[in-house]
Each structure stands twice: as C-alpha cells, then as structure tokens.
Amino acid sequence: MAAPLRFDFHTDDGLPLRDREGVELKDEAQARIEAVRVLGGLLQDAPLRFWSSGQLAVEVESDDGPVVRLRAVTERSSPATSVVALKGLTM
C-alpha cells in the first residue's frame, strides 16, 4: 500500500489563511473531495462573511505543487438579485 500524501488546504474568505499543518490523504482524488468539504464547511460556518466578502476560496497544494482551487463567488445581475456560482479549477 502506498504511503499517504500530504496536502495543504489554504483558504481565503477575504483574509488569506495558509495551512501550516496539512492533511495526509490517499491521493489527489481524495484531496479534491476534501476541498469540496472544506469549502462547504466555510459556507456553512461563516455565511455572513461570504456575503460581505463576495467570495470564498480553497486552494489545495501537495509537495508536487497545486492540485485544485475551488471558489464560491456572488455575482450581481441586478440590485435585487445575486447569483452564487461555484467554480473549480483542477491543476
């Protein structure tokens, strides 16, 4: 069985926070799944911060470099309407 890999989950809700501890996971597929969970947790735990900053982001890095970046952003289409978009980029 392969040794677990270390992944860092950096977050940005208007204030960037670098992950200094990291998480050991089986592979990059597991890291992408965890990135979705982290972003969902940020949205659940700090919804007012999301609405005030207009975005939340999670960027995952391994020792080999960037793995994935997920962002939740608001886009105003009119003064009364906001659209929430989830965007992901696999690196």
N, C-alpha and C positions, 0 to 999 in steps of 0.2 A: 504494500500500500504506500502511495506517495505521501511525503511529508506535507502537512498543511502549509499554505502560503499565507503571508501576512499582507493585509490590505488596510490602508488608511482611508477613513471616511471624513473628508473635510466638508464643513457646512458653511453656508452663507445666507443669513437672513437680513442682510443689510450690514451685519458685522461679521466679517470672515472669522472662522474658527478652525484652526489646523488641528487635526487629530494627531496627537503625540504618542498614543498607545497602540492603535491599530487593533485589528481582529484577525485571528487565524481562521481561514476557511479552506475548504477542499479545492476550489478552483475559481476561475473568473465568473463562471455562470452563477455560482453561489454568491459572489460579491455583487453581481448585478441585482440579484433577488434582494439581498440585504440593503442595497442602495434604495430600492423602492420602499422597503420597510422604514428606513431612516427618514426618507422624505415624507412618507405618510405620518410618521410619528411627529415630525416637526409641524406639519399642518394641523394635526390633532391637538398637540400640546400648546401651540402658540398661534392660534388663528388670527388674533388681533395684530400680532407682529407681522404676519403675512400680509394682511390688508393694508397696514401702514407702510410697509416697505415695497409692496407690489411684487415681491419675488422671494422664493426660497430656492436654494440650490444644494445639491450634494455632489461632490466630486470624489471618485474613488481612484486611488493610486496603489500600485504594488511596487515592489523593488524594481520591476522592469519598466515602470512608467505608468502613464494614465490608463485607466480601464474604461470608465464610463462617467458621464456627467448628466445629471438629471436636474431639471429646473421646473418649478411651478411659477407661472407669471400671470399677472392680471393685465388684461388689455381692455381699455375703454373704447367701446364702439359709439357710445353717446353718453351724455351726462347722467342718464338714469340707468345705464346698462353696463355691466362689467362681465367680461368673459374670462374664465380661468382656463389656461392652457398648460398642459404638461408636455414638456419637451425632453427628449433624451438623445444623447449622442454616445454611441459606442466607439471607443478609440482603439 
